[in-house]
Amino acid sequence: MKPLKLLVVGGVAGGASFAARARRLCEDAEITVIERGPDVSFANCGLPYHIGGEIATRDVLAVQTPASLNDLLKLDVRTHCEAIDIDRRGLRLQVRNTATGECEWLPYDKLMLSPGASPLRPPLPGIDDPRIFTLRNLQDMDRIIAAADAGMRAVIIGAGFIGLEMAEQLQRRGMKVQLVELMPQVIPPLDAPMTALLDSELRRNGVEVFLGDGIRAFRPGDSHVGCELNSGAVLDADLVILSIGVKPDSDLARKAGLELGARGHIVVDAFQRTSDANIYAAGDVVETQDRVVPGRTAVPMGGPANRQGRVAADHIFLGDKARPYPGSIGTGIVRAFDVVAGITGWSEKRLRALQYPFASVTVNDSHHASYYPGAKPMTLKIVWDARTGRLLGAQATGFEGIDKRLDVLSTAIAAHMTVEDLCHLELAYAPPFGSAKDIINLAGFAACNRRDGLVKHTETLPTDPAVQIVDVRGKPLADAYPAPATVLNIPFATLRANLGKLDKNRPVVTLCAFGKMSYFAARVLAQNGFDVSSFSGGLKANVDPRSPGKLPTA
Amino acid sequence: MKPLKLLVVGGVAGGASFAARARRLCEDAEITVIERGPDVSFANCGLPYHIGGEIATRDVLAVQTPASLNDLLKLDVRTHCEAIDIDRRGLRLQVRNTATGECEWLPYDKLMLSPGASPLRPPLPGIDDPRIFTLRNLQDMDRIIAAADAGMRAVIIGAGFIGLEMAEQLQRRGMKVQLVELMPQVIPPLDAPMTALLDSELRRNGVEVFLGDGIRAFRPGDSHVGCELNSGAVLDADLVILSIGVKPDSDLARKAGLELGARGHIVVDAFQRTSDANIYAAGDVVETQDRVVPGRTAVPMGGPANRQGRVAADHIFLGDKARPYPGSIGTGIVRAFDVVAGITGWSEKRLRALQYPFASVTVNDSHHASYYPGAKPMTLKIVWDARTGRLLGAQATGFEGIDKRLDVLSTAIAAHMTVEDLCHLELAYAPPFGSAKDIINLAGFAACNRRDGLVKHTETLPTDPAVQIVDVRGKPLADAYPAPATVLNIPFATLRANLGKLDKNRPVVTLCAFGKMSYFAARVLAQNGFDVSSFSGGLKANVDPRSPGKLPTA
């Protein structure tokens, strides 16, 4: 039998995983990897950290070379080689050597497209100024490092995951960083209250944050680039980072007539096959099944890319034993200075936009036993299907243990667990590692209390003066971080003796530092005939725990 | 309607959670908590850490007092009060004030038994010497602190979770620690290879470890206690800690004729009801459904206790809305100095003893992206049902991120996930937090490879000279940490060119540092017609990564 010819377009995450898995499954396949850039299989998620010097040596980011891939996997890797056309009927791919300009047609039996996604560069005035950078590969990284210097002013457009990583790393280089975001919050995939801690951490570290404002034009000058925002404000930059998102590199697929999704991603089935059965695709360029809410999704992350590449190789070589890709959940995490925040699954705002029937709750606790040294506060929000109780998403923010909670909850989402199931997760507990009732259990309890009608929650404090707002914190805390004047302080321990101070004919909202005592108070009041809601997540949920007391209002 | 009278025996984890939840569900219930000791709701898991000074102040361990519980929860807490008899027909409990000796009968509508478990104190010669301690409560802790002094010799009998915590903490106090364990390994619930790193960490820190040896007698002398072991060895101790396990405090239940399990635990149903519908039980004293393998189990940990107390209160007050306790998984974690190890679900040896059809695999990886500073090695073993692929247990050891992996895998077990599902967990990834393919994904991949017949694993190196053992590590590593003389070194990159050096008629075992290259090599050899197995987990799996190269042999 003739050896199978595999062509792979793109030699990073998805393509590299596909090629490696294919080789493990078939020693005699002819596997050729076409890579436009000079590098294959590099650690693109590490790029910002080398810019800031946190990853000291560049070498560690170049995970493999064409030579090492040939040694290890018998791959024919062609760098500086661009795929420019697919002859689907003829089963061949046209490639061009970007150094020599030479073109040739390479035959394939199966083709894998894993070209990735490009940073967006909108056609704004001045966009071509060489001081405006995007970050995709090692060469972009090198250019930014060459251009960046301590004391310079950097403007970062887009406060998503990469924007925040770059803000921290450029700050580490001694630059003055200004961060611009079109949405009224950093990390737009998260619900706004869950980003407040990140926001204050950025500002505390000297990053100037401009929210609800977008870039309108660049005004390149001799000494600097003026970044003109929609508001009219102009920020002066010696260096600009554009991190406003990515678009799939699907031009080749489009030209070949493969089916694309609404946002230009290649549509694939559960085995990563495109609309042409001989062509597979994986990574940032594809859209797959959404694993949480029925529909399609594109999650441009390394994890899904790697696993999709593997699924495609299995489908080619394992026959009936191949298992489908179950879809993507969308799990993301970011650290900015000391603060960490992340999300898995759907946010409240996405569900709200879809008019999906959901409920949510926010809880606070320490990341490990509060009596063990080093306990740090954390905030966890979960959203679930209001009809079935099924977990749809989770967001967490704090200082430590955020990744752990996201991972557990991502697993719970994948397993179609309900909020009831979260109550009974049996997580590892010793004082340095957790609590006997982990914050995830607490979130499950709070959700079930809500489901069972034991407590009503409010996410914002009412401004209607008819509502009685009761602060049930102890007096020292209430005095140190006073709530607004309209709030009555009745410490929880004295609440039962002071019910007479409240009017049963007017609604009550209880509040406290973390949302726990306010829940206790709501239970006492509800059982005494009051119409009461607990302020979900407490006063500290939405602000830096190092400067508590600020109140979000509706 | 007359208020419901609830009596609670035991005011720590299970009992305290029951009482607190009951109060939240019912303001007017009369709730009385009977506690033998002077403290309620104290942080018993923190005791060892205060002995070593890691938790500096004692106060933080006394989470609540009778007065605070009255303020917060309107509980009538009676400390120094022992429950001595249940009149089931008369619905009353006899209690004795341990200070005055006075007895009285208290009526109940519902009774909760949560007395906990006592440290085992076998009737050995000399056992009553006052220098022999167990650790259950704050008073035990105080006594140990009063008796312990730098320079003293401590003998710890039992190298389970508490034994290891005590070994570290007594070492912190400057004591000379000797640790004795009847089983041939520390932390007997784990499979032996997964404890090797803990073992070497204890020794590296100066703890003398005596395995496969038990205590036969104590020989109290004037200056010290001689601890006579089964082997005949005698260890001199100024202070002895007995940490060989616990037994349920079920005498009261036994006397009342409640159904007990084979090991003396109170048998409860899924709503924590004992064989008497008016009596509930929770915590270390009960046995519940095993959540992994059909049968009964007792997991003496804080997490299950707290949640069981809650389930019981829900059953009394929530009617149809009450949800059952789903059973216990058994999740445990321990830190000794810099090393962490833990387990969730069933171990290989327990499954083997049950003749349960299982399979297992061990993988190694970094706890986060290897190119990001501070990456630490970790080893993960999973066991699954060989027929269905369902995950039955996991063990992990390393330095950081152990709790995270155990928590994810405990969640996967609770969700009845299979090894296939582990491949597609979408865990939070940024370089400081994980890898694009997390070690959990890798374990799933390895398990599926085994399921699909792509690779055979061996856990031990064969001693049969007919087997060709091939070390596929690079030459520098193989030279630095040589494998035994019988091993042939063929670096993986040169394997395809050197197939002629191997005899196709003799079996081959491939080995490497971490079990990954040996798997790659096994794939190459299998496809070239060899009968080959990969040494699961690699050379470093079973030894301290700081002194690699030791080989376990069969």
Interface residues (C-beta under 8 A of the other chain):
Chain A: A13 R24 L25 C26 E27 D28 A43 C45 G46 Y49 E54 I55 A56 V60 L61 V63 S68 D71 L72 K74 F161 E165 R291 V299 M301 G302 G303 P304 A305 N306 R307 R310 L318 K321 R323 Y325 P326 S328 I329 G330 T331 G332 I333 V334 R335 V340 G342 T344 A369 S370 Y371 Y372 P373 I402 D403 K404 L406 D407 V408 S410 T411 A412 A414 A415 H416 M417 E420 D421 C423 H424 L425 E426 L427 A428 Y429 A430 P431 P432 F433 G434 A436 K437 D438 N441 F445 C448 D452 L454 F492 A493 R496 F520 R523 V524 Q527 N528
Chain B: A13 R24 L25 C26 E27 D28 A43 C45 G46 Y49 E54 I55 A56 V60 L61 V63 S68 D71 L72 K74 F161 E165 R291 V299 M301 G302 G303 P304 A305 N306 R307 R310 L318 K321 R323 Y325 P326 S328 I329 G330 T331 G332 I333 V334 R335 V340 G342 T344 A369 S370 Y371 Y372 P373 I402 D403 K404 L406 D407 V408 S410 T411 A412 A414 A415 H416 M417 E420 D421 C423 H424 L425 E426 L427 A428 Y429 A430 P431 P432 F433 G434 A436 K437 D438 N441 F445 C448 D452 L454 F492 A493 R496 F520 R523 V524 Q527 N528
